[in-house]
Amino acid sequence: MAIVSSSIIAQRITVTGGPGRVNDNTVIKGLPFTASVTGLNGTPSQWSVGIGTVNGVNIFNTSSTNISNAIVSREIQGSTSIISVGATNGNGVVRYLNVQDPPVSCTASLVAFAENLGRFAIIDAQVLNAGTGATFSWSISPNATILGSGSFVTFRVPTPSSGFRTYTISVTISGGPCDGQTFSTNVTVRGGIIPLQVNSEVSVFPNPSNTGSLSIVNKNTDLEIKQITLINEKGELVNNYNTQSTNDGLTIDTNRLVPGTYLIKLQYSDDSSETRRVLLE
């Protein structure tokens, strides 16, 4: 799993006295900053920050040449706000501020797990929290067949005759807060022939089926089925079914499927899973 995050604190700025418009001070909207004034003709009497506050008030009365906890809550126009310092002798200085929106942190992560289904294995990989506007470019080493696209994909890999084989999965994100970042993780596939698991409290019927549908009933009230994946005998993804619970039963339409052997993968709420083999006639 890979996680990237960042945080930014607005910088310290200096307000200089004198004529003319000065645009060399930048603050981040909504984040506190500190400021000091130089070249003011007189003793400071009050500070104000455009559409914002200093220590929670719009006009801050102080004789100090420094302030802290100043916040620009929104721009006056475009990306511009102002900061002003008044003096006891009636003089003062007003300067413009460039206001920037706070950057969006990348908090994406890559998760993946493998399951041996006998003659082949499948590796499910998913990117979490990539943000809106993101697209994904996947790769796996050693090379394998990829099924699906987007933030969730499945890889079909050969099952080792014995021992283990490790695959490296990588995804590059384009767009969104994680633009240009690449995440990688390793997944190990077990070798040998693994018998399909059977949870006696979960029923998949009829099997064989020639009715155009399959019913799945879960009698275990403590364990919900979160996702159902249908895979054909070649290891190709046919469909994913997301569900909060199948305790009351779920029917899968199989009318459009080619007759043959299929695998139904059941993902449970405790992150365990099992696979059933069904025959469609």
C-alpha positions as a Markdown table, in Angstrom:
| # | Residue | x | y | z |
|---|---|---|---|---|
| 1 | Met | 0.0 | 0.0 | 0.0 |
| 2 | Ala | 1.3 | 3.5 | -0.8 |
| 3 | Ile | 0.0 | 6.7 | 0.7 |
| 4 | Val | 1.0 | 10.2 | -0.2 |
| 5 | Ser | -0.1 | 13.3 | 1.7 |
| 6 | Ser | 1.1 | 16.9 | 2.2 |
| 7 | Ser | 0.2 | 20.0 | 4.2 |
| 8 | Ile | 1.0 | 23.6 | 3.7 |
| 9 | Ile | 1.2 | 26.5 | 6.2 |
| 10 | Ala | 0.9 | 30.1 | 4.9 |
| 11 | Gln | 4.1 | 32.1 | 5.0 |
| 12 | Arg | 5.1 | 35.2 | 6.9 |
| 13 | Ile | 4.6 | 38.5 | 5.0 |
| 14 | Thr | 5.9 | 42.0 | 5.3 |
| 15 | Val | 3.8 | 45.1 | 4.7 |
| 16 | Thr | 6.0 | 48.0 | 3.5 |
| 17 | Gly | 5.0 | 51.7 | 3.7 |
| 18 | Gly | 5.3 | 54.0 | 0.7 |
| 19 | Pro | 3.3 | 54.8 | -2.5 |
| 20 | Gly | 2.2 | 52.5 | -5.2 |
| 21 | Arg | 0.7 | 49.1 | -5.6 |
| 22 | Val | 2.8 | 46.2 | -4.3 |
| 23 | Asn | 1.9 | 42.6 | -5.2 |
| 24 | Asp | 4.7 | 40.6 | -3.8 |
| 25 | Asn | 2.8 | 39.1 | -0.8 |
| 26 | Thr | 1.0 | 35.8 | -1.2 |
| 27 | Val | -1.2 | 34.1 | 1.3 |
| 28 | Ile | -3.2 | 30.9 | 1.2 |
| 29 | Lys | -7.0 | 31.3 | 1.6 |
| 30 | Gly | -8.4 | 30.0 | 4.9 |
| 31 | Leu | -5.0 | 29.4 | 6.6 |
| 32 | Pro | -3.5 | 31.7 | 9.2 |
| 33 | Phe | -0.5 | 33.9 | 8.5 |
| 34 | Thr | 1.7 | 36.4 | 10.3 |
| 35 | Ala | 2.5 | 39.9 | 9.1 |
| 36 | Ser | 4.8 | 42.8 | 10.1 |
| 37 | Val | 4.9 | 46.4 | 8.9 |
| 38 | Thr | 7.9 | 48.5 | 8.1 |
| 39 | Gly | 8.1 | 52.1 | 6.9 |
| 40 | Leu | 4.9 | 53.2 | 8.6 |
| 41 | Asn | 4.9 | 56.9 | 9.4 |
| 42 | Gly | 3.5 | 56.6 | 13.0 |
| 43 | Thr | 2.6 | 54.0 | 15.6 |
| 44 | Pro | 0.3 | 51.3 | 14.5 |
| 45 | Ser | -3.3 | 51.6 | 15.9 |
| 46 | Gln | -5.2 | 49.0 | 13.9 |
| 47 | Trp | -4.9 | 46.3 | 11.3 |
| 48 | Ser | -7.4 | 44.8 | 8.9 |
| 49 | Val | -7.3 | 42.1 | 6.3 |
| 50 | Gly | -9.5 | 42.6 | 3.3 |
| 51 | Ile | -12.4 | 40.1 | 3.6 |
| 52 | Gly | -10.9 | 38.3 | 6.6 |
| 53 | Thr | -10.0 | 38.6 | 10.2 |
| 54 | Val | -7.1 | 39.0 | 12.7 |
| 55 | Asn | -7.5 | 36.9 | 15.8 |
| 56 | Gly | -11.1 | 36.4 | 14.9 |
| 57 | Val | -12.1 | 40.1 | 14.5 |
| 58 | Asn | -12.4 | 42.2 | 11.3 |
| 59 | Ile | -10.4 | 45.2 | 12.6 |
| 60 | Phe | -7.7 | 44.4 | 15.1 |
| 61 | Asn | -6.7 | 47.2 | 17.5 |
| 62 | Thr | -3.0 | 47.0 | 18.5 |
| 63 | Ser | 0.1 | 49.2 | 18.7 |
| 64 | Ser | 2.3 | 46.3 | 17.6 |
| 65 | Thr | 4.1 | 46.3 | 14.3 |
| 66 | Asn | 3.4 | 42.5 | 14.1 |
| 67 | Ile | 0.2 | 40.5 | 13.9 |
| 68 | Ser | -0.6 | 36.7 | 13.9 |
| 69 | Asn | -3.6 | 34.5 | 13.1 |
| 70 | Ala | -4.7 | 36.7 | 10.2 |
| 71 | Ile | -6.9 | 34.9 | 7.7 |
| 72 | Val | -8.2 | 35.7 | 4.3 |
| 73 | Ser | -11.6 | 33.9 | 4.0 |
| 74 | Arg | -12.3 | 35.0 | 0.4 |
| 75 | Glu | -10.9 | 37.2 | -2.3 |
| 76 | Ile | -12.2 | 40.8 | -2.9 |
| 77 | Gln | -11.8 | 40.3 | -6.7 |
| 78 | Gly | -10.2 | 37.7 | -8.8 |
| 79 | Ser | -7.3 | 36.4 | -6.7 |
| 80 | Thr | -6.8 | 39.7 | -4.8 |
| 81 | Ser | -7.3 | 40.8 | -1.3 |
| 82 | Ile | -5.8 | 43.6 | 0.8 |
| 83 | Ile | -4.1 | 44.2 | 4.1 |
| 84 | Ser | -4.0 | 47.6 | 5.8 |
| 85 | Val | -2.3 | 49.2 | 8.8 |
| 86 | Gly | -3.6 | 52.4 | 10.4 |
| 87 | Ala | -1.4 | 54.7 | 12.5 |
| 88 | Thr | -2.2 | 56.9 | 15.5 |
| 89 | Asn | -1.2 | 60.0 | 13.6 |
| 90 | Gly | -3.8 | 59.3 | 10.9 |
| 91 | Asn | -1.3 | 57.9 | 8.4 |
| 92 | Gly | -1.5 | 54.3 | 7.2 |
| 93 | Val | -0.6 | 51.9 | 4.4 |
| 94 | Val | -2.7 | 49.6 | 2.3 |
| 95 | Arg | -1.2 | 46.8 | 0.3 |
| 96 | Tyr | -2.6 | 44.1 | -2.0 |
| 97 | Leu | -2.4 | 40.4 | -1.3 |
| 98 | Asn | -2.3 | 37.6 | -3.9 |
| 99 | Val | -4.6 | 34.9 | -2.6 |
| 100 | Gln | -4.1 | 31.2 | -3.5 |
| 101 | Asp | -6.5 | 28.3 | -2.9 |
| 102 | Pro | -5.0 | 25.6 | -0.6 |
| 103 | Pro | -3.7 | 22.7 | -2.6 |
| 104 | Val | -5.6 | 19.5 | -2.5 |
| 105 | Ser | -3.5 | 16.7 | -0.8 |
| 106 | Cys | -3.1 | 13.3 | -2.5 |
| 107 | Thr | -4.3 | 10.6 | -0.1 |
| 108 | Ala | -4.7 | 7.8 | -2.6 |
| 109 | Ser | -3.6 | 4.2 | -1.8 |
| 110 | Leu | -3.3 | 1.0 | -3.8 |
| 111 | Val | -4.6 | -2.3 | -2.4 |
| 112 | Ala | -4.5 | -5.7 | -4.0 |
| 113 | Phe | -5.0 | -9.3 | -3.1 |
| 114 | Ala | -4.7 | -12.7 | -5.0 |
| 115 | Glu | -6.7 | -15.8 | -5.0 |
| 116 | Asn | -5.8 | -19.2 | -6.4 |
| 117 | Leu | -8.7 | -20.7 | -8.4 |
| 118 | Gly | -7.0 | -23.9 | -9.5 |
| 119 | Arg | -5.7 | -23.7 | -13.1 |
| 120 | Phe | -5.3 | -19.9 | -12.8 |
| 121 | Ala | -5.3 | -17.2 | -10.1 |
| 122 | Ile | -6.9 | -13.8 | -10.1 |
| 123 | Ile | -5.4 | -10.6 | -8.6 |
| 124 | Asp | -7.8 | -7.8 | -7.7 |
| 125 | Ala | -6.3 | -4.3 | -7.5 |
| 126 | Gln | -8.0 | -1.1 | -6.6 |
| 127 | Val | -7.0 | 2.6 | -6.1 |
| 128 | Leu | -8.7 | 4.3 | -3.2 |
| 129 | Asn | -9.3 | 8.0 | -2.6 |
| 130 | Ala | -7.8 | 9.2 | -6.0 |
| 131 | Gly | -10.2 | 12.1 | -6.1 |
| 132 | Thr | -12.4 | 13.3 | -9.0 |
| 133 | Gly | -11.1 | 13.7 | -12.5 |
| 134 | Ala | -8.5 | 10.9 | -12.2 |
| 135 | Thr | -7.7 | 8.3 | -14.8 |
| 136 | Phe | -5.5 | 5.2 | -14.3 |
| 137 | Ser | -2.8 | 3.4 | -16.3 |
| 138 | Trp | -2.1 | -0.1 | -15.0 |
| 139 | Ser | 0.8 | -2.5 | -15.4 |
| 140 | Ile | 1.9 | -5.8 | -13.9 |
| 141 | Ser | 5.2 | -7.6 | -13.8 |
| 142 | Pro | 5.6 | -10.4 | -14.8 |
| 143 | Asn | 3.2 | -9.6 | -17.6 |
| 144 | Ala | -0.4 | -10.9 | -17.3 |
| 145 | Thr | -3.9 | -10.4 | -18.8 |
| 146 | Ile | -5.7 | -7.4 | -17.4 |
| 147 | Leu | -9.5 | -7.4 | -17.1 |
| 148 | Gly | -11.4 | -4.2 | -16.6 |
| 149 | Ser | -10.3 | -0.6 | -16.4 |
| 150 | Gly | -10.6 | 2.5 | -14.2 |
| 151 | Ser | -9.8 | 2.4 | -10.5 |
| 152 | Phe | -10.6 | -1.3 | -10.1 |
| 153 | Val | -9.0 | -4.0 | -12.3 |
| 154 | Thr | -8.5 | -7.8 | -12.2 |
| 155 | Phe | -5.4 | -9.6 | -13.5 |
| 156 | Arg | -5.5 | -13.2 | -14.6 |
| 157 | Val | -2.3 | -15.0 | -13.9 |
| 158 | Pro | -1.1 | -18.7 | -14.3 |
| 159 | Thr | -1.0 | -20.7 | -11.1 |
| 160 | Pro | 2.5 | -21.8 | -10.2 |
| 161 | Ser | 2.8 | -25.6 | -10.1 |
| 162 | Ser | 4.3 | -25.3 | -6.6 |
| 163 | Gly | 5.7 | -22.6 | -4.2 |
| 164 | Phe | 4.9 | -19.0 | -4.8 |
| 165 | Arg | 5.2 | -16.3 | -7.5 |
| 166 | Thr | 5.3 | -12.6 | -6.7 |
| 167 | Tyr | 3.8 | -10.0 | -9.0 |
| 168 | Thr | 4.4 | -6.2 | -8.9 |
| 169 | Ile | 1.4 | -4.1 | -9.7 |
| 170 | Ser | 1.8 | -0.5 | -10.6 |
| 171 | Val | -0.7 | 2.3 | -11.5 |
| 172 | Thr | 0.0 | 5.8 | -12.7 |
| 173 | Ile | -2.7 | 8.4 | -12.0 |
| 174 | Ser | -3.5 | 11.2 | -14.3 |
| 175 | Gly | -5.6 | 14.2 | -13.3 |
| 176 | Gly | -7.0 | 15.0 | -9.8 |
| 177 | Pro | -4.9 | 15.7 | -6.7 |
| 178 | Cys | -2.6 | 12.7 | -7.4 |
| 179 | Asp | -1.8 | 13.8 | -11.0 |
| 180 | Gly | 1.5 | 12.2 | -12.3 |
| 181 | Gln | 2.0 | 9.9 | -9.2 |
| 182 | Thr | 2.7 | 6.2 | -9.5 |
| 183 | Phe | 1.8 | 3.7 | -6.8 |
| 184 | Ser | 3.2 | 0.1 | -6.6 |
| 185 | Thr | 2.6 | -3.0 | -4.5 |
| 186 | Asn | 3.6 | -6.6 | -4.5 |
| 187 | Val | 1.2 | -9.6 | -4.4 |
| 188 | Thr | 2.1 | -13.2 | -3.9 |
| 189 | Val | 0.2 | -16.0 | -5.7 |
| 190 | Arg | 0.3 | -19.5 | -4.0 |
| 191 | Gly | 1.2 | -22.5 | -6.1 |
| 192 | Gly | -0.5 | -25.8 | -6.4 |
| 193 | Ile | -4.2 | -26.8 | -6.8 |
| 194 | Ile | -6.3 | -25.1 | -4.1 |
| 195 | Pro | -9.7 | -26.6 | -3.6 |
| 196 | Leu | -12.7 | -24.3 | -3.8 |
| 197 | Gln | -13.9 | -23.2 | -0.4 |
| 198 | Val | -17.5 | -23.9 | 0.7 |
| 199 | Asn | -19.4 | -21.9 | 3.3 |
| 200 | Ser | -22.3 | -24.1 | 4.3 |
| 201 | Glu | -24.4 | -21.1 | 5.2 |
| 202 | Val | -24.2 | -19.6 | 1.7 |
| 203 | Ser | -26.2 | -21.3 | -1.0 |
| 204 | Val | -25.8 | -20.8 | -4.8 |
| 205 | Phe | -28.6 | -22.5 | -6.8 |
| 206 | Pro | -29.7 | -24.0 | -9.0 |
| 207 | Asn | -26.5 | -25.7 | -10.0 |
| 208 | Pro | -26.5 | -26.7 | -12.9 |
| 209 | Ser | -28.8 | -24.0 | -14.0 |
| 210 | Asn | -30.9 | -23.7 | -17.1 |
| 211 | Thr | -33.4 | -21.2 | -15.7 |
| 212 | Gly | -31.6 | -18.0 | -16.9 |
| 213 | Ser | -30.8 | -17.0 | -13.3 |
| 214 | Leu | -28.8 | -17.9 | -10.2 |
| 215 | Ser | -29.9 | -17.3 | -6.7 |
| 216 | Ile | -27.6 | -16.6 | -3.8 |
| 217 | Val | -28.8 | -16.8 | -0.2 |
| 218 | Asn | -26.7 | -16.1 | 2.9 |
| 219 | Lys | -28.1 | -17.5 | 6.2 |
| 220 | Asn | -25.2 | -16.1 | 8.2 |
| 221 | Thr | -26.6 | -12.9 | 9.8 |
| 222 | Asp | -23.1 | -12.0 | 11.2 |
| 223 | Leu | -21.3 | -12.1 | 7.8 |
| 224 | Glu | -22.5 | -10.0 | 4.9 |
| 225 | Ile | -21.6 | -10.4 | 1.2 |
| 226 | Lys | -20.2 | -7.1 | 0.0 |
| 227 | Gln | -19.3 | -8.0 | -3.6 |
| 228 | Ile | -20.0 | -10.8 | -6.0 |
| 229 | Thr | -17.7 | -11.3 | -9.0 |
| 230 | Leu | -18.6 | -13.6 | -11.9 |
| 231 | Ile | -15.7 | -15.1 | -13.9 |
| 232 | Asn | -15.8 | -17.4 | -16.9 |
| 233 | Glu | -13.7 | -20.6 | -17.2 |
| 234 | Lys | -11.0 | -18.7 | -19.1 |
| 235 | Gly | -10.5 | -16.4 | -16.1 |
| 236 | Glu | -12.2 | -13.4 | -17.8 |
| 237 | Leu | -14.2 | -11.0 | -15.7 |
| 238 | Val | -17.9 | -11.2 | -16.7 |
| 239 | Asn | -19.5 | -8.9 | -14.2 |
| 240 | Asn | -19.2 | -7.4 | -10.7 |
| 241 | Tyr | -22.2 | -7.1 | -8.4 |
| 242 | Asn | -21.9 | -4.7 | -5.4 |
| 243 | Thr | -24.4 | -5.2 | -2.6 |
| 244 | Gln | -24.7 | -4.2 | 1.1 |
| 245 | Ser | -26.2 | -7.5 | 2.1 |
| 246 | Thr | -27.6 | -10.7 | 0.5 |
| 247 | Asn | -29.1 | -12.1 | 3.6 |
| 248 | Asp | -32.5 | -11.9 | 2.0 |
| 249 | Gly | -31.3 | -13.4 | -1.3 |
| 250 | Leu | -30.0 | -12.1 | -4.5 |
| 251 | Thr | -30.8 | -13.1 | -8.1 |
| 252 | Ile | -28.2 | -12.9 | -10.9 |
| 253 | Asp | -29.5 | -12.7 | -14.5 |
| 254 | Thr | -27.7 | -15.3 | -16.6 |
| 255 | Asn | -29.9 | -15.2 | -19.7 |
| 256 | Arg | -27.3 | -13.5 | -21.9 |
| 257 | Leu | -24.4 | -15.7 | -20.8 |
| 258 | Val | -22.9 | -18.4 | -23.0 |
| 259 | Pro | -23.5 | -21.9 | -21.5 |
| 260 | Gly | -20.5 | -23.3 | -19.7 |
| 261 | Thr | -18.6 | -23.3 | -16.4 |
| 262 | Tyr | -18.4 | -20.1 | -14.4 |
| 263 | Leu | -16.8 | -19.1 | -11.1 |
| 264 | Ile | -18.7 | -16.9 | -8.6 |
| 265 | Lys | -16.4 | -15.1 | -6.1 |
| 266 | Leu | -18.0 | -14.0 | -2.9 |
| 267 | Gln | -16.3 | -11.2 | -1.0 |
| 268 | Tyr | -17.4 | -11.0 | 2.7 |
| 269 | Ser | -17.6 | -8.1 | 5.1 |
| 270 | Asp | -14.7 | -9.5 | 7.2 |
| 271 | Asp | -12.5 | -9.3 | 4.0 |
| 272 | Ser | -12.5 | -13.1 | 3.6 |
| 273 | Ser | -13.7 | -14.6 | 0.3 |
| 274 | Glu | -14.6 | -17.9 | -1.3 |
| 275 | Thr | -15.3 | -19.1 | -4.8 |
| 276 | Arg | -18.0 | -21.4 | -6.2 |
| 277 | Arg | -18.1 | -23.2 | -9.5 |
| 278 | Val | -21.4 | -23.3 | -11.3 |
| 279 | Leu | -22.6 | -24.8 | -14.6 |
| 280 | Leu | -24.9 | -22.9 | -16.9 |
| 281 | Glu | -26.7 | -25.1 | -19.4 |
